[in-house]
Every structure is written in structure tokens, then in C-alpha cells.
Amino acid sequence: QVQLVESGGGLVQAGGSLRLSCATTGFTFSSAAMRWLRQAPGKERELVATISAAGTVFTYADSVKGRFTISRDNTRNTVYLQMNSLKAEDTAVYYCNVPKYATWGQGTQVTVSS
């Protein structure tokens, strides 16, 4: 059973940083691409970043390029999202996801005050 547990969100001032973590169980983490998505109030869920299984290929939404970094630790079955230079428009609930599974965690709230 795939389980995803996001953590690390919080309230931060604009320009600040947060590091999100997503601990996973129930599948072969080292063989799976991972991604982070976010959903702001009243908006559709949007893709933020993806990382290949080996951790060598990355993609980012244009809105976060140069500010966010996705990474993974295959020994800890955990994926991370380092978020720097945060803006008010980054406020959302952030979710990690395994593209091949229709499973979602509870998400972690990120609130950026301007």
C-alpha cells in the first residue's frame, strides 16, 4: 500500500525559504519518478517539479525555476523540495506524488506573507 507523508510546510515571509519532505512507503522508491504538485485556494492542482528515479533528470514549472530545487534520497525513500525566495503566490498546499500511482498524502500547507 503506497503511503506518502508530506511535512515541512509553515508560515514564512516573502523572500524566505522552506524545505519540504515527503516520506514514502509501499513501493520501490528507487525505481519510481517522483513529483511535487501544489494547489492554491480556488485553483487547479499544478505540477511544480519532477525528478527521475535516479535523481538525475529534473523538470520545473516556469513559475518556480531558479527558486525551487527537487531532490531525493533513495536510502531514506524520501523526496524533498527546497523552496527559496518564496513569494506570496507560492502559497498553497503542497503534495508529493508517484506518477504511476493514484495515491495522495495529506499535503503540507505553505503560506507566504507579503
N, C-alpha and C positions, 0 to 999 in steps of 0.2 A: 504494500500500500504506500503510494507516494505521499510524503508529507513535506511541507515547506513552511518554515517558520522565519518570518522576517523580523528584524529588530534594528535599533539604532536611530529611529526617527526622533523628532523632537521639534522644539521651537528654537529658531535661530534668527539672528538679524541678517538683513541683506548684506552680502559680502562674506558671510561666514561659511563654515564647512560642516559637513556631517559625513559619517561613514556608515552605510547600511550593510547589514549582513543578512544572509539567508542560509540557514542550516537545513540540510535536506536528508531524508532517509527514504528507503523503499525502492530504490532503483540504483543502477550502476552509474554513479555520478560521473566518474572519469570518462564515460563513453557518451555523455549527453551534452549537447549545446545548452546554454542557459541564457536567460534574458531577464531584464528588468523592464517593467511597464509602470505607468502611473495613471491615476485617474483623479482629475480635479473636479470639484463640485459642479454638477451640471454639464460635464463634458464626457466625451467618449474616452475609454481607456486607450492610452497611446504607448507605443513602443519607445523606450528610452535607449536601451543598449542591449547588444547581444555579444556573446563570447563563445568561441568554438570549444569543443570538448577538450582539446589540448591546451586551450588558453592562448592560442597564437593568432587567431583571427577575431577582429572586433568590428562592430558597427555601432554607430551612434546617430541619434536623431540630430538634425541640424541645430535644434534649439539648445542642445547640451554639449555640442562638440567643443573641445578645448577646455571644458569646465568639469566634466564628469569622466571618471575612469572606472571601467568594469574590470574585475579580476576574479580569480578563483584559486582555491587551494584544494587540489584533488586528494590531499591526505586528510583533510578535515570535512570533505563533502560540503563545502561552503562556497558561496559566491558573494562577492562584495560589490558595492557601488560607492566609490569615493566621490563626493559632491563638493566642489569648491566654487567660490564666487557665486553663491546662491542668490537667486532673485525671487521677488515676490511671486512671479509666475511659475516658479518651481513648486509652489505649494500644492500638495496632492497626497493621496495615499499611494504608496509605492509597493509594488508586488514583484516577487520573483516568480519565474515560471519555467517549466521544462517544455519546450515547443511540442514534443511528441505526446505529452500527457495533458488531459483536460482537468488539471488539478490546480487549485489556488490556495494560497495561505490566507491569513487574516489581513495581511498588509501591515505597513507601518506608516504612521502619519508624519509628514514633513510639513511644517508651517514656517514660512519665511516672512518675517515682518519687515516692512519697508520704512 
